[in-house]
């Protein structure tokens, strides 16, 4: 990798960590300079403005979380295990999140809802991709006989994702993983009682 590419990657990585902890609006150019150790001129050699950095930073943070999710899902054989893998990645969200600062999608969605349409659109894309992943797992569970055939795929995907994001938010706010643990138990119980036709 060329030196310029390494510098650009370093700016993106450090800015992603900064934005995911302090928010886009709460992070100034001086904060980026402090986090990266690169002066203003060096940063603007690679990016036109803070908005461009923010978009690249979100993509980077989302890719880190996505890789962790893919790895966790790949270790599970059952559809149930793959659904719960989303939660296992955030099981210790208070002390050891997959990306520093918590869920990039949630943080970006909350901050950019009314203030930054481009970032909001990027978070929306992340939402759709994640929901599609969850739906595909549920549909696979129906096909292999693990889940009931009359299961509402869209409703269960929304329910599961809402439990995940709600657990992340409550656990981070309280400083305790108990909300995430309760939501894992709740979803596990729901799947056992309402969705299973048979367990493989």
VMD Tcl script that draws the C-alpha trace (Angstrom):
set ca {
  {0.00 0.00 0.00}
  {1.32 3.44 -0.93}
  {2.09 5.99 1.77}
  {-0.77 8.23 0.64}
  {-3.21 5.33 0.82}
  {-1.99 4.43 4.30}
  {-2.47 8.02 5.43}
  {-6.00 8.12 4.02}
  {-6.84 4.82 5.71}
  {-5.44 6.11 9.01}
  {-7.61 9.24 8.82}
  {-10.70 7.13 8.09}
  {-10.00 4.67 10.90}
  {-9.34 7.29 13.57}
  {-12.23 9.48 12.42}
  {-14.58 6.49 12.54}
  {-13.63 5.86 16.16}
  {-14.03 9.55 16.94}
  {-17.41 9.98 15.23}
  {-18.81 6.78 16.74}
  {-18.00 8.05 20.23}
  {-18.55 11.81 19.97}
  {-20.85 12.02 16.98}
  {-20.31 13.83 13.68}
  {-21.58 17.19 14.94}
  {-19.64 16.82 18.19}
  {-16.33 16.22 16.43}
  {-14.44 19.20 15.05}
  {-11.61 19.30 12.55}
  {-9.30 19.96 15.49}
  {-10.54 16.72 17.07}
  {-9.70 14.87 13.86}
  {-6.26 16.47 13.81}
  {-5.70 15.42 17.42}
  {-6.92 11.87 16.81}
  {-4.91 11.33 13.64}
  {-1.81 13.37 14.37}
  {-2.16 14.84 10.87}
  {-2.41 18.57 10.28}
  {-5.25 20.30 8.41}
  {-3.37 20.48 5.12}
  {-2.56 16.79 5.23}
  {-6.18 15.88 5.88}
  {-7.45 18.07 3.05}
  {-5.00 16.47 0.65}
  {-7.14 13.34 0.97}
  {-10.65 14.70 1.66}
  {-12.60 17.72 0.45}
  {-14.45 18.25 3.74}
  {-15.62 16.68 7.00}
  {-18.73 15.27 5.30}
  {-16.59 13.17 2.97}
  {-14.57 11.90 5.93}
  {-17.80 11.06 7.78}
  {-19.17 8.93 4.95}
  {-15.93 7.00 4.58}
  {-15.68 6.65 8.36}
  {-19.19 5.22 8.57}
  {-18.42 2.73 5.79}
  {-15.29 1.66 7.65}
  {-17.04 1.22 11.00}
  {-19.94 -0.65 9.38}
  {-17.52 -2.97 7.57}
  {-15.77 -3.87 10.84}
  {-19.10 -4.73 12.47}
  {-20.25 -6.54 9.32}
  {-17.16 -8.73 9.33}
  {-17.71 -9.62 12.98}
  {-21.33 -10.48 12.25}
  {-20.44 -12.60 9.22}
  {-17.88 -14.51 11.26}
  {-20.34 -15.12 14.11}
  {-23.12 -16.18 11.72}
  {-20.74 -18.48 9.85}
  {-20.02 -20.40 13.05}
  {-23.68 -21.38 13.47}
  {-25.46 -24.22 11.68}
  {-29.07 -23.52 12.66}
  {-31.17 -20.51 11.66}
  {-31.83 -19.90 15.35}
  {-28.12 -19.81 16.09}
  {-27.53 -17.43 13.21}
  {-30.24 -15.06 14.44}
  {-28.83 -15.09 17.96}
  {-25.33 -14.50 16.55}
  {-26.32 -10.87 15.89}
  {-26.86 -10.52 19.63}
  {-23.75 -12.46 20.66}
  {-21.60 -9.95 18.80}
  {-23.02 -7.24 21.09}
  {-23.34 -9.42 24.20}
  {-20.70 -7.35 26.02}
  {-21.52 -4.04 24.34}
  {-20.61 -2.03 27.44}
  {-17.04 -3.31 27.74}
  {-16.21 -4.89 24.39}
  {-18.37 -3.71 21.47}
  {-17.45 -4.90 17.97}
  {-16.55 -1.28 17.22}
  {-15.61 1.34 19.80}
  {-18.58 3.51 20.73}
  {-21.26 0.90 20.04}
  {-23.38 0.32 16.94}
  {-22.37 2.65 14.06}
  {-25.75 2.27 12.39}
  {-27.65 3.24 15.54}
  {-25.35 6.13 16.42}
  {-25.45 7.51 12.88}
  {-29.21 7.08 12.55}
  {-29.96 8.90 15.80}
  {-27.59 11.80 15.16}
  {-28.32 12.34 11.46}
  {-32.09 11.87 11.52}
  {-32.94 15.53 10.98}
  {-29.53 17.11 10.46}
  {-27.53 15.24 7.81}
  {-29.57 13.69 4.95}
  {-26.58 12.00 3.32}
  {-25.47 10.24 6.49}
  {-29.10 9.36 7.22}
  {-29.36 7.76 3.78}
  {-26.20 5.75 4.43}
  {-27.64 4.54 7.76}
  {-30.88 3.62 5.98}
  {-28.90 1.50 3.55}
  {-27.29 -0.24 6.52}
  {-30.74 -0.87 8.00}
  {-32.05 -2.42 4.78}
  {-28.97 -4.61 4.35}
  {-29.17 -5.87 7.93}
  {-32.90 -6.55 7.76}
  {-32.38 -8.44 4.49}
  {-29.71 -10.57 6.18}
  {-32.07 -11.40 9.03}
  {-34.95 -12.15 6.65}
  {-32.75 -14.49 4.60}
  {-31.87 -16.44 7.75}
  {-35.52 -16.73 8.75}
  {-36.52 -17.82 5.24}
  {-33.78 -20.43 5.31}
  {-35.15 -21.66 8.64}
  {-38.60 -22.03 7.10}
  {-37.23 -23.92 4.08}
  {-35.27 -26.39 6.19}
  {-38.22 -27.06 8.49}
  {-36.78 -25.37 11.55}
  {-39.40 -22.61 11.58}
  {-43.13 -22.74 10.99}
  {-44.23 -22.15 7.41}
  {-46.76 -19.46 8.39}
  {-44.14 -17.34 10.15}
  {-44.29 -13.64 9.28}
  {-40.72 -13.13 8.07}
  {-40.87 -9.35 7.90}
  {-42.41 -9.00 11.38}
  {-39.91 -11.35 13.02}
  {-36.96 -9.60 11.33}
  {-38.19 -6.22 12.59}
  {-38.84 -7.65 16.05}
  {-35.38 -9.22 16.29}
  {-33.58 -6.13 15.02}
  {-35.55 -3.88 17.37}
  {-34.58 -6.11 20.29}
  {-30.96 -5.91 19.22}
  {-30.80 -2.13 18.82}
  {-32.91 -1.53 21.92}
  {-30.65 -3.79 23.96}
  {-27.58 -1.94 22.72}
  {-29.05 1.47 23.57}
  {-30.33 0.53 27.03}
  {-27.17 -1.35 27.98}
  {-24.90 1.50 26.92}
  {-27.07 4.11 28.64}
  {-27.19 2.20 31.92}
  {-23.62 0.94 31.72}
  {-24.79 -2.64 32.20}
  {-25.13 -5.52 29.74}
  {-28.23 -6.84 31.52}
  {-30.63 -5.41 28.95}
  {-28.81 -7.16 26.12}
  {-28.76 -10.40 28.10}
  {-32.49 -10.13 28.81}
  {-33.22 -9.52 25.13}
  {-31.14 -12.53 24.13}
  {-33.13 -14.64 26.59}
  {-36.41 -13.16 25.36}
  {-35.68 -13.85 21.70}
  {-34.43 -17.36 22.49}
  {-37.64 -18.07 24.39}
  {-39.78 -16.61 21.60}
  {-38.09 -18.75 18.99}
  {-38.46 -21.90 21.11}
  {-42.11 -21.36 21.91}
  {-43.48 -19.80 18.75}
  {-41.21 -20.54 15.81}
  {-39.71 -23.97 16.07}
  {-41.19 -26.86 14.18}
  {-38.17 -28.97 15.06}
  {-34.65 -28.37 16.31}
  {-31.77 -29.72 14.24}
}
mol new
graphics top color blue
foreach p $ca { graphics top sphere $p radius 0.5 }
foreach p [lrange $ca 0 end-1] q [lrange $ca 1 end] { graphics top cylinder $p $q radius 0.2 }
display resetview
